[in-house]
Amino acid sequence: MGLFDKMFKKKVCAICGNEIGLLGNKKLEDGNLCKKCAAKLSPFFSERRNSTVQEISEQLQYREENKKALENFNTTLTYGDYQKIHFDEDQNAFVVTSATNIVEANPDIIHLSQVTGCELHISENANEEQYDDKEGNSVSYDPPRYIYSYDFDITLHVNHPYFNEITIRLNSSDIETTTTAVEARRKPQPRWNDKYCKYEKMGNEIVQKLLQSRIEREVNAQPRKAVTCPYCGATTTPDKKGCCEYCGSSLQ
């Protein structure tokens, strides 16, 4: 086989067996993957080139099981405008997606017990505002004015077989604050902006919600000490709910 033949030999997908188009090959460590099969992988998975055919096959099997499980996923709480976090509070699980049809999009179901960390990041960008003079040149104001824009991202760390970190953008467009002629000498307070406050509050609520299960696990893991119940006077070791084992009164 000549060099030309080797270069243009048709490749076959190691998963579905179909021929791969000229620009449709997705390389694996020991084979090739077509775009159709690659699109079925987790949207948060980034190690495709370092994965074997066997590993990809196992992930695609998991993805089919995940899609089936989504049929029983019931959204009870939603956060975000761009990428949304849908919680199923009955199952202590959530998904992250911007799609309206959750089952079709097949986002990974993540259980709260898999969350290992979560932070809210607020990024700020400053762009100078200018005007056109009589000659049509862009000129700075005196003193300079700036448009400040903000983005709100949640960085989520998880214990998952196919990814360990997700970045979630909460706002669908930049949150802007603009300096006026009077304010130009000082930076405006972003919390004067209602949308800024909305997303800051939302982000903090999400962090608290996602870390709730981890905090509860850490509290439950601590050894419970015997105390005197102020209601019945018994010496008791509080149960997991923090109640007296004799009279059932809350000792929190």
Secondary structure, 3 states (H helix, E strand, C coil): CCHHHHHCCCEECCCCCCEECCCCCEECCCCEECHHHHCCCCCCCCCHHHCCHHHHHHHHHHHHHHHHHHCCCCCCEEECCCCEEEEECCCCEEEEECCCCHHHHCCCCEEHHHEEEEEEEEEEEEEEEEEECCCCCEEEEEEEEEEEEEEEEEEEEECCCCCCEEEEECCCCCEEEECCCCCCCCCCCHHHCHHHHHHHHHHHHHHHHHHHHHHHHHHHHCCCCCEECCCCCCEECCCCCCECCCCCCECC
